[in-house]
Amino acid sequence: MKGVWHFKAELPDGSIRRWTADNEPTHEGLRNMLDVASNNSFHGNPNPPAPVWYFGYIDTAGFTTAGFDQTDTLASHPGWQELSSPSRQRVASSPFQSIIAADGKSALKSVFDRINSLPGPFSSRGILFTDVASGSAGILWATADYNEGPQSLPAGTRVTFTYTIANNS
């Protein structure tokens, strides 16, 4: 199984920029996913509400040679820093849709709602995906480094992203 983020940025001048990032789940994200699957629950709740997700950006300047690590948590991630502006954005997803790829392998796909226009110019090295709007008490589900390198985006850019999980076997 492999997850890939596909980004589309609509810049204020009308141009479009696209890039991707391979998903890097953390140990705590995988543990939580397995707990949910094995218990058919979310945080011990047998009738879980629909999950709320938050998407944050990794600072280009705060990225060190240690980089991302599967042991990273929201409270401890020595190889990178989260950008404080823009802050984490709440995203809602459509349900994952089962699709069959051209090569006959199955995949899941989810298109997330548009993130609000970004406030000010910034440069980002990657992303983080979590279940909390701010702070370090939540679950860091995953991080991802942009395959095309750091992205600098001007104020007013609108970003849409799609997440696909593919069966690589």
C-alpha positions as a Markdown table, in Angstrom:
| # | Residue | x | y | z |
|---|---|---|---|---|
| 1 | Met | 0.0 | 0.0 | 0.0 |
| 2 | Lys | 1.2 | 3.5 | -0.8 |
| 3 | Gly | -0.4 | 6.8 | -0.3 |
| 4 | Val | 0.3 | 9.9 | -2.4 |
| 5 | Trp | -0.9 | 13.5 | -2.0 |
| 6 | His | -1.6 | 15.4 | -5.2 |
| 7 | Phe | -1.6 | 19.2 | -4.9 |
| 8 | Lys | -3.1 | 21.8 | -7.2 |
| 9 | Ala | -2.4 | 25.5 | -6.4 |
| 10 | Glu | -4.4 | 28.2 | -8.0 |
| 11 | Leu | -2.2 | 31.3 | -7.8 |
| 12 | Pro | -3.6 | 34.8 | -7.7 |
| 13 | Asp | -2.3 | 35.5 | -11.3 |
| 14 | Gly | -4.5 | 32.6 | -12.6 |
| 15 | Ser | -1.6 | 30.2 | -13.1 |
| 16 | Ile | -1.8 | 26.6 | -11.8 |
| 17 | Arg | 1.0 | 24.8 | -10.1 |
| 18 | Arg | 0.9 | 21.0 | -9.3 |
| 19 | Trp | 3.1 | 18.8 | -7.1 |
| 20 | Thr | 3.0 | 15.5 | -5.2 |
| 21 | Ala | 4.2 | 14.1 | -1.9 |
| 22 | Asp | 4.5 | 10.5 | -0.8 |
| 23 | Asn | 2.7 | 9.8 | 2.5 |
| 24 | Glu | 4.9 | 8.9 | 5.4 |
| 25 | Pro | 2.7 | 7.5 | 8.2 |
| 26 | Thr | 4.0 | 7.8 | 11.8 |
| 27 | His | 4.1 | 5.0 | 14.2 |
| 28 | Glu | 1.4 | 6.6 | 16.4 |
| 29 | Gly | -0.7 | 7.1 | 13.3 |
| 30 | Leu | -0.4 | 3.5 | 12.2 |
| 31 | Arg | -1.1 | 2.3 | 15.8 |
| 32 | Asn | -4.2 | 4.4 | 16.0 |
| 33 | Met | -5.3 | 3.2 | 12.5 |
| 34 | Leu | -4.9 | -0.5 | 13.6 |
| 35 | Asp | -6.6 | 0.2 | 16.9 |
| 36 | Val | -9.6 | 1.7 | 15.1 |
| 37 | Ala | -9.7 | -1.2 | 12.6 |
| 38 | Ser | -9.3 | -3.9 | 15.2 |
| 39 | Asn | -11.8 | -2.4 | 17.6 |
| 40 | Asn | -14.1 | -0.9 | 15.0 |
| 41 | Ser | -14.0 | 2.3 | 17.1 |
| 42 | Phe | -12.2 | 5.6 | 17.4 |
| 43 | His | -10.5 | 6.4 | 20.7 |
| 44 | Gly | -12.6 | 3.7 | 22.4 |
| 45 | Asn | -15.9 | 5.0 | 21.0 |
| 46 | Pro | -17.9 | 2.1 | 19.3 |
| 47 | Asn | -20.0 | 4.6 | 17.4 |
| 48 | Pro | -17.4 | 7.2 | 16.3 |
| 49 | Pro | -18.3 | 10.5 | 14.7 |
| 50 | Ala | -16.9 | 11.3 | 11.3 |
| 51 | Pro | -13.3 | 12.2 | 11.8 |
| 52 | Val | -12.1 | 15.8 | 11.6 |
| 53 | Trp | -8.8 | 16.3 | 9.9 |
| 54 | Tyr | -6.3 | 19.2 | 10.0 |
| 55 | Phe | -3.6 | 19.8 | 7.5 |
| 56 | Gly | -0.5 | 21.8 | 8.3 |
| 57 | Tyr | 2.6 | 23.0 | 6.5 |
| 58 | Ile | 6.2 | 22.1 | 7.3 |
| 59 | Asp | 8.6 | 25.1 | 7.4 |
| 60 | Thr | 11.4 | 25.0 | 4.8 |
| 61 | Ala | 13.7 | 27.0 | 7.1 |
| 62 | Gly | 13.1 | 24.7 | 10.1 |
| 63 | Phe | 13.9 | 21.4 | 8.2 |
| 64 | Thr | 17.2 | 19.8 | 9.4 |
| 65 | Thr | 19.2 | 16.9 | 8.2 |
| 66 | Ala | 17.3 | 14.7 | 10.7 |
| 67 | Gly | 14.2 | 15.3 | 8.6 |
| 68 | Phe | 11.1 | 13.2 | 9.0 |
| 69 | Asp | 11.1 | 10.1 | 11.2 |
| 70 | Gln | 8.3 | 7.6 | 11.8 |
| 71 | Thr | 8.7 | 8.1 | 15.5 |
| 72 | Asp | 7.8 | 11.8 | 15.2 |
| 73 | Thr | 4.8 | 13.0 | 17.2 |
| 74 | Leu | 3.1 | 16.4 | 17.4 |
| 75 | Ala | 5.0 | 17.0 | 20.7 |
| 76 | Ser | 8.4 | 15.8 | 19.4 |
| 77 | His | 9.8 | 16.2 | 15.9 |
| 78 | Pro | 13.4 | 17.3 | 16.1 |
| 79 | Gly | 14.0 | 17.3 | 12.3 |
| 80 | Trp | 11.4 | 19.8 | 11.4 |
| 81 | Gln | 9.2 | 22.7 | 12.5 |
| 82 | Glu | 5.6 | 23.4 | 11.6 |
| 83 | Leu | 4.8 | 26.8 | 10.1 |
| 84 | Ser | 2.7 | 28.9 | 12.4 |
| 85 | Ser | 1.3 | 30.9 | 9.5 |
| 86 | Pro | -0.7 | 29.7 | 7.8 |
| 87 | Ser | -2.0 | 27.8 | 10.8 |
| 88 | Arg | -3.5 | 24.3 | 10.5 |
| 89 | Gln | -6.6 | 24.2 | 8.2 |
| 90 | Arg | -9.6 | 22.1 | 8.9 |
| 91 | Val | -10.4 | 19.9 | 5.9 |
| 92 | Ala | -13.4 | 17.7 | 5.3 |
| 93 | Ser | -13.2 | 14.8 | 2.9 |
| 94 | Ser | -15.6 | 13.0 | 0.7 |
| 95 | Pro | -15.7 | 9.4 | 1.7 |
| 96 | Phe | -12.9 | 7.3 | 0.2 |
| 97 | Gln | -14.1 | 6.0 | -3.1 |
| 98 | Ser | -12.9 | 2.6 | -4.3 |
| 99 | Ile | -11.5 | 2.9 | -7.8 |
| 100 | Ile | -9.8 | 0.5 | -10.2 |
| 101 | Ala | -6.6 | 1.9 | -11.7 |
| 102 | Ala | -5.7 | 1.3 | -15.4 |
| 103 | Asp | -3.3 | -1.5 | -14.4 |
| 104 | Gly | -6.2 | -3.4 | -12.7 |
| 105 | Lys | -5.0 | -2.7 | -9.2 |
| 106 | Ser | -7.5 | -1.4 | -6.6 |
| 107 | Ala | -7.1 | 2.0 | -5.0 |
| 108 | Leu | -8.9 | 4.4 | -2.7 |
| 109 | Lys | -9.2 | 8.0 | -3.4 |
| 110 | Ser | -10.5 | 11.0 | -1.4 |
| 111 | Val | -10.7 | 14.6 | -2.7 |
| 112 | Phe | -10.5 | 17.1 | 0.1 |
| 113 | Asp | -12.4 | 20.4 | 0.2 |
| 114 | Arg | -10.6 | 23.5 | -0.9 |
| 115 | Ile | -8.4 | 25.0 | 1.8 |
| 116 | Asn | -9.1 | 28.7 | 2.3 |
| 117 | Ser | -7.0 | 31.2 | 0.5 |
| 118 | Leu | -3.6 | 31.2 | 2.1 |
| 119 | Pro | -2.7 | 34.3 | 4.1 |
| 120 | Gly | 0.7 | 35.7 | 3.2 |
| 121 | Pro | 3.6 | 34.4 | 1.1 |
| 122 | Phe | 5.4 | 31.4 | 2.6 |
| 123 | Ser | 7.7 | 28.5 | 1.7 |
| 124 | Ser | 6.9 | 25.0 | 2.7 |
| 125 | Arg | 8.9 | 21.8 | 2.6 |
| 126 | Gly | 6.1 | 19.4 | 3.2 |
| 127 | Ile | 2.9 | 18.7 | 5.1 |
| 128 | Leu | 1.5 | 17.1 | 8.3 |
| 129 | Phe | -1.9 | 15.5 | 8.8 |
| 130 | Thr | -3.4 | 15.4 | 12.3 |
| 131 | Asp | -6.7 | 15.3 | 14.3 |
| 132 | Val | -6.2 | 18.5 | 16.2 |
| 133 | Ala | -6.5 | 22.2 | 15.2 |
| 134 | Ser | -3.6 | 23.3 | 17.3 |
| 135 | Gly | -1.1 | 22.3 | 19.9 |
| 136 | Ser | 0.7 | 19.0 | 20.5 |
| 137 | Ala | -1.8 | 16.8 | 22.2 |
| 138 | Gly | -3.3 | 15.1 | 19.1 |
| 139 | Ile | -2.2 | 12.3 | 16.8 |
| 140 | Leu | 0.3 | 13.0 | 14.1 |
| 141 | Trp | -1.1 | 10.7 | 11.5 |
| 142 | Ala | 1.5 | 11.4 | 8.8 |
| 143 | Thr | 4.1 | 13.7 | 7.3 |
| 144 | Ala | 5.1 | 14.1 | 3.7 |
| 145 | Asp | 8.0 | 15.7 | 1.9 |
| 146 | Tyr | 7.2 | 17.3 | -1.4 |
| 147 | Asn | 8.6 | 15.2 | -4.3 |
| 148 | Glu | 9.3 | 18.3 | -6.3 |
| 149 | Gly | 11.1 | 20.1 | -3.5 |
| 150 | Pro | 10.0 | 23.1 | -1.4 |
| 151 | Gln | 7.1 | 25.2 | -2.6 |
| 152 | Ser | 6.9 | 29.0 | -2.3 |
| 153 | Leu | 3.4 | 30.3 | -2.6 |
| 154 | Pro | 2.1 | 33.9 | -2.7 |
| 155 | Ala | -0.7 | 35.3 | -0.6 |
| 156 | Gly | -4.2 | 34.5 | -1.9 |
| 157 | Thr | -3.2 | 31.1 | -3.3 |
| 158 | Arg | -5.9 | 28.4 | -3.2 |
| 159 | Val | -4.8 | 24.8 | -2.7 |
| 160 | Thr | -6.8 | 21.7 | -3.4 |
| 161 | Phe | -5.5 | 18.3 | -2.7 |
| 162 | Thr | -6.3 | 14.7 | -3.4 |
| 163 | Tyr | -5.1 | 11.7 | -1.4 |
| 164 | Thr | -4.9 | 8.3 | -3.1 |
| 165 | Ile | -4.0 | 5.0 | -1.5 |
| 166 | Ala | -3.0 | 2.3 | -4.0 |
| 167 | Asn | -2.4 | -1.4 | -3.7 |
| 168 | Asn | 1.1 | -1.9 | -5.1 |
| 169 | Ser | 1.1 | -5.6 | -4.9 |
